Amino acid sequence: MIVTLTANPSIDRALALDASLVPGEVQPARAAREDAGGKGVNVARVVAAAGADTLAVVPVSDDDPFNDLLRATGIPIRTVPSAGRVRANLTVTDPDGVTTKINLPGPVLDEQGAFAIIDAVVAACADARWLVLAGSLPPRAGADFYTRVIGAVRETWGSAAPRIAVDASGPALAAVVRDALPDLIKPNDEELAALVGEDPSADTDLVAEAARRSQTVVPARAAAALVTLGASGALLVTGGGVLRAVAPRIAVASTVGAGDSSLAGYLLADIAGRTPAECLAQAVAYGAAAAMLPGTQAPTPEDLPPEAIAVSSFSSSF
């Protein structure tokens, strides 16, 4: 089973325009949709759509309208009482696939709420193979919140604890890498560059190789890194080297949730016993499938592009 935590869920509202977004102007939208969002929810939806076992832990109050959207996903959920309403995020996409996002911060997480979430995640991890901690943190949660979750899960379950994947950025990602030794992190190229102290405009392959060779991240502080590169595909960085997968050419409908789908695709391949190269290829296939769907939809295995995903070794030492 793959357990996910979405500490800061969202109602994802998506608008599709007939023309490029023009700031300051009034423009008609040709389509709109509303989905239960948040990175952990997105991962769980993709896992469930593939027929694998999943459980999504989500803080939400009983009277929150988000519950209707969450139930509509059909995924197994474990809710934790929340002190405020789930935030709404707005995504605007033009005909060329250019996406503009506006994200709200979400309700404040106090210490009592933090303990409740941690307890729920620990309980959910019985018999789990992976735990995914994904997305932004609520205001006042503290950059070490994911580190606290990881510590509690490993302390409770010991050798039976699931492997842990973290999809975060900024201080939260830095804290996890510094203190929690995750099994997998999933930054994008800019997040990885910031993590290893490189210029975000630097060549992505060189940034990934720096992360491995310097051992500041992989494998000293994280066992592996799945680095999503959008239309350029993805990298898999391990202690042994760097693999690169090239993304297929697609018509982009929305990039929202594509990275989450990539992570889900990787984990689905991993629990199926696939090789690292096969896990990376499936990650890119799922990310591409998500980008071809409007809004924050979960791709199914039937949505995957038919082309084989090419994977090559970047490092000669792999």
Secondary structure, DSSP 4 states (H G I P E B T S, - for coil): -EEEE-SS-EEEEEEEESS---TTS---EEEEEEEEESHHHHHHHHHHHTT--EEEEEE--TT-THHHHHHHT---EEEE--SSPPEEEEEEE-TT--EEEEE-------HHHHHHHHHHHHHHTTT-SEEEEESPPPTTS-TTHHHHHHHHHHHHHGGGPPEEEEE--HHHHHHHHHHT--SEE--BHHHHHHHHT--TTS-HHHHHHHHHHS-SSTTTT-SEEEEE-GGG-EEEEETTEEEEEPPPP---S--TTHHHHHHHHHHHHHHTT--HHHHHHHHHHHHHHHHTSSSSPPPPGGGS-SSPPPEEESSTT-
